[in-house]
Amino acid sequence: MIKLIALYRKPADAAAFDKHYNEIHTPLVRKYPGLRKLEITRVTGAPIGDAKFHLMAEMYWDDKSAMDAALSSPEGKAVIKDLLSFAADIVTIFHGDVAA
Amino acid sequence: MIKLIALYRKPADAAAFDKHYNEIHTPLVRKYPGLRKLEITRVTGAPIGDAKFHLMAEMYWDDKSAMDAALSSPEGKAVIKDLLSFAADIVTIFHGDVAA
């Protein structure tokens, strides 16, 4: 399995972020072709100090070709367009192989 | 469910990091009391630009009290002691509620 990870730093307006994320963005993410799983984590703290992150979304596909196809699909482009509209300055995206 | 996330930036010596992580650190992590799941992701890239991270480990517990108990147990202290010995400068740790 491969997963794409979107990690959001704390937004200036958390309530507005959450509303857009839940009501607009998540429904778009769920339309990714071939998506096997979506796991959303709401960050609540850190063992030492403060967490600098607000939310993490993890999207799973069978393999890299399935992920690449999803990202370049019309549904995938809609996700990116929306993402850039509300979180361009606070999101970091990377992907990796799930090893365990 | 709650999860603790350890996110590692790229180490100076990836081979040495991986060897220590796989042979020493992961066996210690697996001893956490009450651990429900461990998911390790080896970062392979980013859709745009380069990924600044090398690895992400996610540790799941039933709830915060179970996580707190694990972190303060002798096994948890052994994990932190080892972590600080090889990755203090590249690791970020936070936790959150798994919402989906």
N, CA and C atoms of all chains as a GROMACS GRO file, in nm:
protein
  600
    1MET      N    1   0.084  -0.120   0.000
    1MET     CA    2   0.000   0.000   0.000
    1MET      C    3   0.088   0.125   0.000
    2ILE      N    4   0.034   0.227  -0.064
    2ILE     CA    5   0.100   0.357  -0.059
    2ILE      C    6   0.001   0.454   0.002
    3LYS      N    7   0.053   0.554   0.072
    3LYS     CA    8  -0.039   0.657   0.120
    3LYS      C    9   0.015   0.796   0.094
    4LEU      N   10  -0.079   0.885   0.071
    4LEU     CA   11  -0.050   1.027   0.054
    4LEU      C   12  -0.090   1.093   0.184
    5ILE      N   13   0.000   1.175   0.237
    5ILE     CA   14  -0.022   1.238   0.367
    5ILE      C   15  -0.030   1.389   0.349
    6ALA      N   16  -0.138   1.446   0.396
    6ALA     CA   17  -0.152   1.592   0.396
    6ALA      C   18  -0.151   1.636   0.541
    7LEU      N   19  -0.050   1.714   0.574
    7LEU     CA   20  -0.029   1.756   0.713
    7LEU      C   21  -0.049   1.906   0.719
    8TYR      N   22  -0.145   1.948   0.801
    8TYR     CA   23  -0.182   2.090   0.809
    8TYR      C   24  -0.129   2.150   0.938
    9ARG      N   25  -0.055   2.260   0.924
    9ARG     CA   26  -0.016   2.336   1.043
    9ARG      C   27  -0.140   2.411   1.095
   10LYS      N   28  -0.126   2.469   1.213
   10LYS     CA   29  -0.241   2.535   1.274
   10LYS      C   30  -0.288   2.653   1.188
   11PRO      N   31  -0.416   2.654   1.152
   11PRO     CA   32  -0.468   2.766   1.073
   11PRO      C   33  -0.493   2.888   1.161
   12ALA      N   34  -0.498   3.002   1.097
   12ALA     CA   35  -0.525   3.127   1.171
   12ALA      C   36  -0.665   3.120   1.233
   13ASP      N   37  -0.760   3.066   1.158
   13ASP     CA   38  -0.898   3.056   1.205
   13ASP      C   39  -0.937   2.908   1.201
   14ALA      N   40  -0.922   2.840   1.314
   14ALA     CA   41  -0.944   2.696   1.316
   14ALA      C   42  -1.090   2.659   1.286
   15ALA      N   43  -1.183   2.738   1.333
   15ALA     CA   44  -1.325   2.707   1.310
   15ALA      C   45  -1.358   2.717   1.161
   16ALA      N   46  -1.309   2.821   1.097
   16ALA     CA   47  -1.336   2.837   0.953
   16ALA      C   48  -1.267   2.726   0.874
   17PHE      N   49  -1.145   2.690   0.914
   17PHE     CA   50  -1.074   2.581   0.849
   17PHE      C   51  -1.154   2.451   0.863
   18ASP      N   52  -1.195   2.420   0.984
   18ASP     CA   53  -1.266   2.294   1.007
   18ASP      C   54  -1.395   2.287   0.927
   19LYS      N   55  -1.467   2.397   0.920
   19LYS     CA   56  -1.593   2.399   0.846
   19LYS      C   57  -1.568   2.371   0.698
   20HIS      N   58  -1.469   2.440   0.640
   20HIS     CA   59  -1.438   2.416   0.499
   20HIS      C   60  -1.385   2.274   0.479
   21TYR      N   61  -1.298   2.231   0.569
   21TYR     CA   62  -1.239   2.098   0.554
   21TYR      C   63  -1.346   1.990   0.559
   22ASN      N   64  -1.436   2.001   0.654
   22ASN     CA   65  -1.537   1.896   0.672
   22ASN      C   66  -1.645   1.899   0.565
   23GLU      N   67  -1.688   2.020   0.531
   23GLU     CA   68  -1.807   2.031   0.446
   23GLU      C   69  -1.775   2.035   0.296
   24ILE      N   70  -1.658   2.087   0.263
   24ILE     CA   71  -1.622   2.101   0.122
   24ILE      C   72  -1.509   2.006   0.083
   25HIS      N   73  -1.401   2.009   0.158
   25HIS     CA   74  -1.281   1.938   0.114
   25HIS      C   75  -1.293   1.787   0.126
   26THR      N   76  -1.337   1.740   0.242
   26THR     CA   77  -1.343   1.594   0.262
   26THR      C   78  -1.433   1.524   0.160
   27PRO      N   79  -1.550   1.579   0.128
   27PRO     CA   80  -1.631   1.514   0.023
   27PRO      C   81  -1.558   1.505  -0.112
   28LEU      N   82  -1.474   1.604  -0.143
   28LEU     CA   83  -1.397   1.597  -0.267
   28LEU      C   84  -1.291   1.487  -0.259
   29VAL      N   85  -1.224   1.478  -0.144
   29VAL     CA   86  -1.120   1.376  -0.126
   29VAL      C   87  -1.180   1.235  -0.141
   30ARG      N   88  -1.300   1.218  -0.090
   30ARG     CA   89  -1.361   1.084  -0.094
   30ARG      C   90  -1.395   1.040  -0.238
   31LYS      N   91  -1.388   1.135  -0.331
   31LYS     CA   92  -1.416   1.100  -0.471
   31LYS      C   93  -1.293   1.053  -0.549
   32TYR      N   94  -1.175   1.056  -0.486
   32TYR     CA   95  -1.053   1.009  -0.554
   32TYR      C   96  -1.076   0.869  -0.611
   33PRO      N   97  -1.051   0.847  -0.737
   33PRO     CA   98  -1.061   0.711  -0.792
   33PRO      C   99  -0.965   0.615  -0.722
   34GLY      N  100  -1.015   0.497  -0.690
   34GLY     CA  101  -0.928   0.393  -0.635
   34GLY      C  102  -0.889   0.411  -0.490
   35LEU      N  103  -0.943   0.512  -0.424
   35LEU     CA  104  -0.906   0.537  -0.284
   35LEU      C  105  -0.951   0.420  -0.197
   36ARG      N  106  -0.857   0.360  -0.123
   36ARG     CA  107  -0.889   0.243  -0.041
   36ARG      C  108  -0.928   0.280   0.100
   37LYS      N  109  -0.877   0.393   0.147
   37LYS     CA  110  -0.901   0.430   0.287
   37LYS      C  111  -0.866   0.576   0.304
   38LEU      N  112  -0.941   0.644   0.388
   38LEU     CA  113  -0.908   0.781   0.428
   38LEU      C  114  -0.908   0.784   0.579
   39GLU      N  115  -0.798   0.826   0.637
   39GLU     CA  116  -0.793   0.839   0.783
   39GLU      C  117  -0.761   0.983   0.818
   40ILE      N  118  -0.848   1.044   0.894
   40ILE     CA  119  -0.830   1.184   0.933
   40ILE      C  120  -0.800   1.188   1.082
   41THR      N  121  -0.693   1.258   1.117
   41THR     CA  122  -0.653   1.271   1.257
   41THR      C  123  -0.658   1.417   1.299
   42ARG      N  124  -0.732   1.444   1.403
   42ARG     CA  125  -0.738   1.580   1.459
   42ARG      C  126  -0.635   1.589   1.570
   43VAL      N  127  -0.535   1.671   1.548
   43VAL     CA  128  -0.422   1.678   1.641
   43VAL      C  129  -0.467   1.743   1.771
   44THR      N  130  -0.431   1.679   1.881
   44THR     CA  131  -0.477   1.725   2.012
   44THR      C  132  -0.364   1.771   2.102
   45GLY      N  133  -0.240   1.746   2.063
   45GLY     CA  134  -0.130   1.790   2.148
   45GLY      C  135  -0.002   1.716   2.116
   46ALA      N  136   0.094   1.733   2.206
   46ALA     CA  137   0.223   1.668   2.191
   46ALA      C  138   0.271   1.628   2.329
   47PRO      N  139   0.351   1.520   2.337
   47PRO     CA  140   0.400   1.477   2.468
   47PRO      C  141   0.486   1.583   2.536
   48ILE      N  142   0.560   1.658   2.455
   48ILE     CA  143   0.645   1.766   2.508
   48ILE      C  144   0.619   1.891   2.425
   49GLY      N  145   0.586   2.000   2.489
   49GLY     CA  146   0.561   2.125   2.416
   49GLY      C  147   0.426   2.123   2.346
   50ASP      N  148   0.409   2.216   2.254
   50ASP     CA  149   0.283   2.227   2.180
   50ASP      C  150   0.298   2.164   2.042
   51ALA      N  151   0.189   2.104   1.995
   51ALA     CA  152   0.189   2.053   1.858
   51ALA      C  153   0.175   2.171   1.763
   52LYS      N  154   0.254   2.170   1.657
   52LYS     CA  155   0.240   2.278   1.560
   52LYS      C  156   0.141   2.243   1.450
   53PHE      N  157   0.090   2.122   1.453
   53PHE     CA  158  -0.004   2.078   1.350
   53PHE      C  159  -0.148   2.078   1.401
   54HIS      N  160  -0.240   2.088   1.307
   54HIS     CA  161  -0.383   2.093   1.339
   54HIS      C  162  -0.454   1.965   1.296
   55LEU      N  163  -0.416   1.915   1.181
   55LEU     CA  164  -0.488   1.800   1.124
   55LEU      C  165  -0.397   1.724   1.028
   56MET      N  166  -0.421   1.594   1.018
   56MET     CA  167  -0.349   1.513   0.922
   56MET      C  168  -0.449   1.423   0.850
   57ALA      N  169  -0.439   1.421   0.718
   57ALA     CA  170  -0.525   1.332   0.638
   57ALA      C  171  -0.434   1.233   0.566
   58GLU      N  172  -0.473   1.106   0.570
   58GLU     CA  173  -0.395   1.001   0.504
   58GLU      C  174  -0.486   0.928   0.406
   59MET      N  175  -0.442   0.924   0.283
   59MET     CA  176  -0.518   0.862   0.175
   59MET      C  177  -0.440   0.744   0.120
   60TYR      N  178  -0.506   0.629   0.116
   60TYR     CA  179  -0.438   0.504   0.080
   60TYR      C  180  -0.482   0.455  -0.058
   61TRP      N  181  -0.384   0.407  -0.135
   61TRP     CA  182  -0.412   0.340  -0.261
   61TRP      C  183  -0.332   0.208  -0.265
   62ASP      N  184  -0.370   0.125  -0.361
   62ASP     CA  185  -0.302  -0.004  -0.373
   62ASP      C  186  -0.154   0.010  -0.407
   63ASP      N  187  -0.123   0.105  -0.495
   63ASP     CA  188   0.017   0.122  -0.536
   63ASP      C  189   0.034   0.260  -0.597
   64LYS      N  190   0.158   0.290  -0.635
   64LYS     CA  191   0.188   0.426  -0.682
   64LYS      C  192   0.114   0.460  -0.812
   65SER      N  193   0.099   0.361  -0.899
   65SER     CA  194   0.030   0.393  -1.025
   65SER      C  195  -0.116   0.428  -0.998
   66ALA      N  196  -0.178   0.363  -0.902
   66ALA     CA  197  -0.317   0.397  -0.867
   66ALA      C  198  -0.324   0.537  -0.805
   67MET      N  199  -0.227   0.569  -0.721
   67MET     CA  200  -0.224   0.703  -0.663
   67MET      C  201  -0.202   0.810  -0.770
   68ASP      N  202  -0.105   0.785  -0.856
   68ASP     CA  203  -0.076   0.882  -0.962
   68ASP      C  204  -0.198   0.904  -1.052
   69ALA      N  205  -0.268   0.794  -1.083
   69ALA     CA  206  -0.388   0.807  -1.167
   69ALA      C  207  -0.494   0.891  -1.096
   70ALA      N  208  -0.508   0.870  -0.966
   70ALA     CA  209  -0.607   0.948  -0.890
   70ALA      C  210  -0.570   1.096  -0.888
   71LEU      N  211  -0.442   1.124  -0.866
   71LEU     CA  212  -0.400   1.264  -0.854
   71LEU      C  213  -0.416   1.338  -0.986
   72SER      N  214  -0.402   1.268  -1.096
   72SER     CA  215  -0.412   1.336  -1.226
   72SER      C  216  -0.553   1.328  -1.286
   73SER      N  217  -0.645   1.267  -1.216
   73SER     CA  218  -0.783   1.257  -1.264
   73SER      C  219  -0.856   1.389  -1.242
   74PRO      N  220  -0.970   1.409  -1.308
   74PRO     CA  221  -1.049   1.530  -1.282
   74PRO      C  222  -1.084   1.545  -1.134
   75GLU      N  223  -1.115   1.434  -1.068
   75GLU     CA  224  -1.148   1.441  -0.925
   75GLU      C  225  -1.026   1.486  -0.844
   76GLY      N  226  -0.910   1.436  -0.884
   76GLY     CA  227  -0.787   1.475  -0.815
   76GLY      C  228  -0.755   1.622  -0.836
   77LYS      N  229  -0.776   1.671  -0.955
   77LYS     CA  230  -0.751   1.813  -0.982
   77LYS      C  231  -0.848   1.902  -0.903
   78ALA      N  232  -0.970   1.854  -0.883
   78ALA     CA  233  -1.067   1.930  -0.803
   78ALA      C  234  -1.022   1.939  -0.657
   79VAL      N  235  -0.961   1.830  -0.606
   79VAL     CA  236  -0.909   1.831  -0.470
   79VAL      C  237  -0.800   1.936  -0.456
   80ILE      N  238  -0.705   1.935  -0.549
   80ILE     CA  239  -0.593   2.030  -0.542
   80ILE      C  240  -0.641   2.174  -0.556
   81LYS      N  241  -0.733   2.196  -0.648
   81LYS     CA  242  -0.786   2.332  -0.667
   81LYS      C  243  -0.850   2.383  -0.537
   82ASP      N  244  -0.928   2.295  -0.474
   82ASP     CA  245  -0.991   2.336  -0.348
   82ASP      C  246  -0.886   2.356  -0.239
   83LEU      N  247  -0.791   2.265  -0.233
   83LEU     CA  248  -0.686   2.273  -0.130
   83LEU      C  249  -0.614   2.407  -0.136
   84LEU      N  250  -0.579   2.447  -0.257
   84LEU     CA  251  -0.504   2.572  -0.273
   84LEU      C  252  -0.589   2.693  -0.237
   85SER      N  253  -0.722   2.676  -0.239
   85SER     CA  254  -0.810   2.788  -0.208
   85SER      C  255  -0.821   2.817  -0.059
   86PHE      N  256  -0.789   2.719   0.024
   86PHE     CA  257  -0.809   2.743   0.168
   86PHE      C  258  -0.691   2.703   0.257
   87ALA      N  259  -0.593   2.633   0.200
   87ALA     CA  260  -0.486   2.583   0.288
   87ALA      C  261  -0.348   2.584   0.223
   88ALA      N  262  -0.331   2.661   0.117
   88ALA     CA  263  -0.203   2.659   0.044
   88ALA      C  264  -0.085   2.691   0.135
   89ASP      N  265  -0.106   2.778   0.231
   89ASP     CA  266   0.006   2.826   0.313
   89ASP      C  267   0.033   2.740   0.436
   90ILE      N  268  -0.052   2.641   0.462
   90ILE     CA  269  -0.032   2.563   0.585
   90ILE      C  270  -0.022   2.412   0.562
   91VAL      N  271  -0.028   2.369   0.437
   91VAL     CA  272  -0.028   2.225   0.412
   91VAL      C  273   0.106   2.176   0.358
   92THR      N  274   0.146   2.058   0.402
   92THR     CA  275   0.263   1.988   0.350
   92THR      C  276   0.215   1.851   0.304
   93ILE      N  277   0.255   1.813   0.182
   93ILE     CA  278   0.207   1.686   0.127
   93ILE      C  279   0.325   1.598   0.088
   94PHE      N  280   0.318   1.473   0.128
   94PHE     CA  281   0.420   1.376   0.089
   94PHE      C  282   0.357   1.238   0.085
   95HIS      N  283   0.430   1.142   0.027
   95HIS     CA  284   0.376   1.008   0.018
   95HIS      C  285   0.481   0.905   0.057
   96GLY      N  286   0.433   0.785   0.090
   96GLY     CA  287   0.528   0.683   0.131
   96GLY      C  288   0.467   0.545   0.127
   97ASP      N  289   0.556   0.447   0.137
   97ASP     CA  290   0.514   0.307   0.137
   97ASP      C  291   0.483   0.264   0.280
   98VAL      N  292   0.368   0.202   0.297
   98VAL     CA  293   0.327   0.157   0.428
   98VAL      C  294   0.394   0.022   0.453
   99ALA      N  295   0.484   0.020   0.552
   99ALA     CA  296   0.570  -0.096   0.570
   99ALA      C  297   0.525  -0.188   0.682
  100ALA      N  298   0.434  -0.144   0.763
  100ALA     CA  299   0.391  -0.227   0.875
  100ALA      C  300   0.246  -0.196   0.906
  101MET      N  301  -1.017   0.601   1.892
  101MET     CA  302  -0.875   0.568   1.894
  101MET      C  303  -0.792   0.697   1.896
  102ILE      N  304  -0.678   0.686   1.961
  102ILE     CA  305  -0.583   0.796   1.960
  102ILE      C  306  -0.456   0.742   1.897
  103LYS      N  307  -0.381   0.830   1.830
  103LYS     CA  308  -0.250   0.783   1.784
  103LYS      C  309  -0.144   0.885   1.811
  104LEU      N  310  -0.025   0.832   1.835
  104LEU     CA  311   0.094   0.912   1.854
  104LEU      C  312   0.173   0.903   1.724
  105ILE      N  313   0.214   1.017   1.673
  105ILE     CA  314   0.282   1.022   1.544
  105ILE      C  315   0.424   1.072   1.564
  106ALA      N  316   0.519   0.995   1.517
  106ALA     CA  317   0.660   1.037   1.519
  106ALA      C  318   0.702   1.057   1.374
  107LEU      N  319   0.734   1.181   1.342
  107LEU     CA  320   0.767   1.218   1.205
  107LEU      C  321   0.914   1.257   1.201
  108TYR      N  322   0.989   1.184   1.119
  108TYR     CA  323   1.134   1.204   1.113
  108TYR      C  324   1.173   1.276   0.985
  109ARG      N  325   1.246   1.386   1.001
  109ARG     CA  326   1.303   1.453   0.884
  109ARG      C  327   1.420   1.367   0.832
  110LYS      N  328   1.470   1.406   0.713
  110LYS     CA  329   1.575   1.324   0.653
  110LYS      C  330   1.700   1.325   0.740
  111PRO      N  331   1.750   1.206   0.775
  111PRO     CA  332   1.872   1.199   0.855
  111PRO      C  333   1.995   1.223   0.768
  112ALA      N  334   2.103   1.261   0.834
  112ALA     CA  335   2.228   1.284   0.761
  112ALA      C  336   2.276   1.153   0.698
  113ASP      N  337   2.261   1.044   0.772
  113ASP     CA  338   2.304   0.913   0.723
  113ASP      C  339   2.182   0.820   0.726
  114ALA      N  340   2.115   0.810   0.612
  114ALA     CA  341   1.989   0.734   0.608
  114ALA      C  342   2.011   0.586   0.636
  115ALA      N  343   2.120   0.530   0.589
  115ALA     CA  344   2.145   0.387   0.610
  115ALA      C  345   2.166   0.357   0.758
  116ALA      N  346   2.242   0.442   0.826
  116ALA     CA  347   2.265   0.421   0.969
  116ALA      C  348   2.135   0.440   1.047
  117PHE      N  349   2.058   0.542   1.006
  117PHE     CA  350   1.928   0.564   1.071
  117PHE      C  351   1.840   0.441   1.056
  118ASP      N  352   1.827   0.392   0.934
  118ASP     CA  353   1.737   0.279   0.908
  118ASP      C  354   1.778   0.156   0.987
  119LYS      N  355   1.908   0.134   0.993
  119LYS     CA  356   1.957   0.016   1.067
  119LYS      C  357   1.920   0.027   1.215
  120HIS      N  358   1.945   0.144   1.274
  120HIS     CA  359   1.910   0.161   1.416
  120HIS      C  360   1.758   0.156   1.434
  121TYR      N  361   1.687   0.221   1.345
  121TYR     CA  362   1.541   0.225   1.358
  121TYR      C  363   1.481   0.085   1.352
  122ASN      N  364   1.527   0.008   1.255
  122ASN     CA  365   1.468  -0.125   1.234
  122ASN      C  366   1.512  -0.226   1.340
  123GLU      N  367   1.640  -0.221   1.376
  123GLU     CA  368   1.695  -0.327   1.461
  123GLU      C  369   1.684  -0.298   1.610
  124ILE      N  370   1.686  -0.170   1.645
  124ILE     CA  371   1.684  -0.134   1.787
  124ILE      C  372   1.553  -0.066   1.826
  125HIS      N  373   1.517   0.037   1.750
  125HIS     CA  374   1.405   0.120   1.796
  125HIS      C  375   1.268   0.051   1.781
  126THR      N  376   1.243  -0.006   1.664
  126THR     CA  377   1.112  -0.066   1.642
  126THR      C  378   1.080  -0.177   1.743
  127PRO      N  379   1.175  -0.265   1.775
  127PRO     CA  380   1.144  -0.365   1.878
  127PRO      C  381   1.106  -0.304   2.013
  128LEU      N  382   1.166  -0.189   2.047
  128LEU     CA  383   1.129  -0.122   2.172
  128LEU      C  384   0.988  -0.066   2.163
  129VAL      N  385   0.955  -0.006   2.048
  129VAL     CA  386   0.821   0.052   2.029
  129VAL      C  387   0.714  -0.056   2.043
  130ARG      N  388   0.744  -0.173   1.989
  130ARG     CA  389   0.644  -0.282   1.993
  130ARG      C  390   0.616  -0.330   2.134
  131LYS      N  391   0.700  -0.292   2.229
  131LYS     CA  392   0.677  -0.333   2.369
  131LYS      C  393   0.586  -0.237   2.446
  132TYR      N  394   0.544  -0.125   2.384
  132TYR     CA  395   0.454  -0.031   2.453
  132TYR      C  396   0.332  -0.106   2.507
  133PRO      N  397   0.301  -0.093   2.634
  133PRO     CA  398   0.179  -0.156   2.687
  133PRO      C  399   0.054  -0.101   2.616
  134GLY      N  400  -0.037  -0.191   2.583
  134GLY     CA  401  -0.165  -0.150   2.527
  134GLY      C  402  -0.162  -0.104   2.382
  135LEU      N  403  -0.047  -0.115   2.317
  135LEU     CA  404  -0.037  -0.070   2.178
  135LEU      C  405  -0.128  -0.155   2.089
  136ARG      N  406  -0.217  -0.088   2.016
  136ARG     CA  407  -0.312  -0.162   1.931
  136ARG      C  408  -0.263  -0.182   1.789
  137LYS      N  409  -0.178  -0.090   1.745
  137LYS     CA  410  -0.132  -0.098   1.605
  137LYS      C  411  -0.010  -0.009   1.590
  138LEU      N  412   0.081  -0.052   1.506
  138LEU     CA  413   0.196   0.030   1.469
  138LEU      C  414   0.200   0.033   1.317
  139GLU      N  415   0.197   0.152   1.261
  139GLU     CA  416   0.208   0.163   1.116
  139GLU      C  417   0.330   0.249   1.084
  140ILE      N  418   0.421   0.192   1.007
  140ILE     CA  419   0.544   0.262   0.969
  140ILE      C  420   0.538   0.294   0.821
  141THR      N  421   0.563   0.419   0.788
  141THR     CA  422   0.560   0.463   0.649
  141THR      C  423   0.698   0.515   0.610
  142ARG      N  424   0.752   0.458   0.504
  142ARG     CA  425   0.880   0.504   0.452
  142ARG      C  426   0.851   0.605   0.341
  143VAL      N  427   0.889   0.728   0.366
  143VAL     CA  428   0.853   0.837   0.274
  143VAL      C  429   0.932   0.821   0.143
  144THR      N  430   0.859   0.831   0.033
  144THR     CA  431   0.922   0.809  -0.098
  144THR      C  432   0.921   0.933  -0.186
  145GLY      N  433   0.850   1.037  -0.147
  145GLY     CA  434   0.850   1.156  -0.231
  145GLY      C  435   0.733   1.246  -0.199
  146ALA      N  436   0.712   1.343  -0.286
  146ALA     CA  437   0.603   1.438  -0.271
  146ALA      C  438   0.549   1.468  -0.410
  147PRO      N  439   0.420   1.502  -0.418
  147PRO     CA  440   0.362   1.532  -0.549
  147PRO      C  441   0.430   1.652  -0.616
  148ILE      N  442   0.470   1.748  -0.532
  148ILE     CA  443   0.538   1.868  -0.583
  148ILE      C  444   0.661   1.889  -0.497
  149GLY      N  445   0.777   1.902  -0.561
  149GLY     CA  446   0.900   1.926  -0.487
  149GLY      C  447   0.950   1.799  -0.419
  150ASP      N  448   1.041   1.818  -0.324
  150ASP     CA  449   1.099   1.705  -0.252
  150ASP      C  450   1.035   1.691  -0.115
  151ALA      N  451   1.018   1.569  -0.070
  151ALA     CA  452   0.970   1.547   0.066
  151ALA      C  453   1.084   1.577   0.162
  152LYS      N  454   1.054   1.648   0.269
  152LYS     CA  455   1.158   1.676   0.367
  152LYS      C  456   1.163   1.570   0.476
  153PHE      N  457   1.067   1.475   0.470
  153PHE     CA  458   1.062   1.372   0.572
  153PHE      C  459   1.117   1.239   0.520
  154HIS      N  460   1.162   1.155   0.615
  154HIS     CA  461   1.220   1.026   0.581
  154HIS      C  462   1.129   0.911   0.622
  155LEU      N  463   1.065   0.927   0.736
  155LEU     CA  464   0.986   0.816   0.791
  155LEU      C  465   0.880   0.870   0.888
  156MET      N  466   0.769   0.799   0.894
  156MET     CA  467   0.665   0.833   0.991
  156MET      C  468   0.620   0.706   1.060
  157ALA      N  469   0.613   0.710   1.192
  157ALA     CA  470   0.561   0.597   1.270
  157ALA      C  471   0.435   0.642   1.342
  158GLU      N  472   0.333   0.558   1.335
  158GLU     CA  473   0.207   0.589   1.401
  158GLU      C  474   0.172   0.476   1.496
  159MET      N  475   0.152   0.514   1.621
  159MET     CA  476   0.123   0.417   1.727
  159MET      C  477  -0.017   0.444   1.780
  160TYR      N  478  -0.100   0.339   1.782
  160TYR     CA  479  -0.242   0.353   1.818
  160TYR      C  480  -0.272   0.292   1.954
  161TRP      N  481  -0.353   0.365   2.031
  161TRP     CA  482  -0.407   0.313   2.157
  161TRP      C  483  -0.557   0.336   2.160
  162ASP      N  484  -0.622   0.269   2.255
  162ASP     CA  485  -0.767   0.282   2.266
  162ASP      C  486  -0.810   0.423   2.301
  163ASP      N  487  -0.736   0.488   2.391
  163ASP     CA  488  -0.773   0.623   2.433
  163ASP      C  489  -0.652   0.691   2.496
  164LYS      N  490  -0.672   0.816   2.536
  164LYS     CA  491  -0.558   0.894   2.585
  164LYS      C  492  -0.500   0.837   2.714
  165SER      N  493  -0.586   0.784   2.799
  165SER     CA  494  -0.532   0.731   2.925
  165SER      C  495  -0.444   0.609   2.899
  166ALA      N  496  -0.480   0.528   2.800
  166ALA     CA  497  -0.396   0.413   2.765
  166ALA      C  498  -0.263   0.460   2.706
  167MET      N  499  -0.269   0.565   2.623
  167MET     CA  500  -0.145   0.619   2.565
  167MET      C  501  -0.057   0.678   2.674
  168ASP      N  502  -0.116   0.757   2.762
  168ASP     CA  503  -0.038   0.819   2.869
  168ASP      C  504   0.026   0.714   2.958
  169ALA      N  505  -0.047   0.607   2.985
  169ALA     CA  506   0.008   0.500   3.068
  169ALA      C  507   0.127   0.434   2.998
  170ALA      N  508   0.115   0.416   2.867
  170ALA     CA  509   0.225   0.355   2.792
  170ALA      C  510   0.348   0.445   2.792
  171LEU      N  511   0.325   0.574   2.771
  171LEU     CA  512   0.439   0.666   2.762
  171LEU      C  513   0.514   0.678   2.894
  172SER      N  514   0.441   0.662   3.004
  172SER     CA  515   0.507   0.677   3.135
  172SER      C  516   0.552   0.544   3.193
  173SER      N  517   0.530   0.435   3.121
  173SER     CA  518   0.573   0.303   3.168
  173SER      C  519   0.724   0.286   3.149
  174PRO      N  520   0.783   0.187   3.213
  174PRO     CA  521   0.926   0.160   3.189
  174PRO      C  522   0.955   0.136   3.040
  175GLU      N  523   0.864   0.066   2.971
  175GLU     CA  524   0.884   0.040   2.828
  175GLU      C  525   0.881   0.172   2.750
  176GLY      N  526   0.791   0.262   2.789
  176GLY     CA  527   0.782   0.391   2.722
  176GLY      C  528   0.906   0.476   2.745
  177LYS      N  529   0.957   0.471   2.865
  177LYS     CA  530   1.078   0.548   2.894
  177LYS      C  531   1.198   0.493   2.816
  178ALA      N  532   1.199   0.363   2.794
  178ALA     CA  533   1.307   0.303   2.715
  178ALA      C  534   1.299   0.350   2.569
  179VAL      N  535   1.177   0.365   2.518
  179VAL     CA  536   1.160   0.415   2.381
  179VAL      C  537   1.215   0.557   2.369
  180ILE      N  538   1.178   0.642   2.464
  180ILE     CA  539   1.222   0.782   2.458
  180ILE      C  540   1.374   0.792   2.474
  181LYS      N  541   1.428   0.713   2.565
  181LYS     CA  542   1.574   0.716   2.585
  181LYS      C  543   1.646   0.678   2.456
  182ASP      N  544   1.596   0.574   2.391
  182ASP     CA  545   1.659   0.533   2.265
  182ASP      C  546   1.638   0.640   2.157
  183LEU      N  547   1.518   0.692   2.150
  183LEU     CA  548   1.488   0.795   2.050
  183LEU      C  549   1.585   0.912   2.058
  184LEU      N  550   1.606   0.958   2.181
  184LEU     CA  551   1.693   1.074   2.199
  184LEU      C  552   1.838   1.041   2.164
  185SER      N  553   1.872   0.912   2.164
  185SER     CA  554   2.010   0.873   2.135
  185SER      C  555   2.042   0.876   1.986
  186PHE      N  556   1.940   0.871   1.901
  186PHE     CA  557   1.972   0.863   1.757
  186PHE      C  558   1.891   0.957   1.669
  187ALA      N  559   1.788   1.022   1.725
  187ALA     CA  560   1.702   1.103   1.638
  187ALA      C  561   1.650   1.230   1.704
  188ALA      N  562   1.715   1.273   1.812
  188ALA     CA  563   1.663   1.389   1.885
  188ALA      C  564   1.648   1.512   1.796
  189ASP      N  565   1.738   1.527   1.702
  189ASP     CA  566   1.740   1.650   1.620
  189ASP      C  567   1.651   1.643   1.497
  190ILE      N  568   1.592   1.529   1.469
  190ILE     CA  569   1.514   1.519   1.345
  190ILE      C  570   1.370   1.471   1.366
  191VAL      N  571   1.333   1.447   1.490
  191VAL     CA  572   1.198   1.392   1.512
  191VAL      C  573   1.102   1.498   1.568
  192THR      N  574   0.978   1.490   1.522
  192THR     CA  575   0.868   1.571   1.574
  192THR      C  576   0.760   1.474   1.618
  193ILE      N  577   0.707   1.494   1.738
  193ILE     CA  578   0.608   1.401   1.792
  193ILE      C  579   0.480   1.475   1.831
  194PHE      N  580   0.367   1.421   1.789
  194PHE     CA  581   0.239   1.480   1.828
  194PHE      C  582   0.135   1.368   1.831
  195HIS      N  583   0.018   1.400   1.888
  195HIS     CA  584  -0.086   1.298   1.893
  195HIS      C  585  -0.220   1.358   1.855
  196GLY      N  586  -0.312   1.268   1.819
  196GLY     CA  587  -0.442   1.317   1.778
  196GLY      C  588  -0.547   1.209   1.779
  197ASP      N  589  -0.670   1.254   1.770
  197ASP     CA  590  -0.784   1.162   1.767
  197ASP      C  591  -0.810   1.119   1.623
  198VAL      N  592  -0.821   0.989   1.604
  198VAL     CA  593  -0.848   0.935   1.471
  198VAL      C  594  -0.998   0.946   1.446
  199ALA      N  595  -1.033   1.030   1.348
  199ALA     CA  596  -1.174   1.066   1.327
  199ALA      C  597  -1.238   0.989   1.214
  200ALA      N  598  -1.163   0.925   1.132
  200ALA     CA  599  -1.224   0.856   1.017
  200ALA      C  600  -1.137   0.736   0.982
   0.00000   0.00000   0.00000
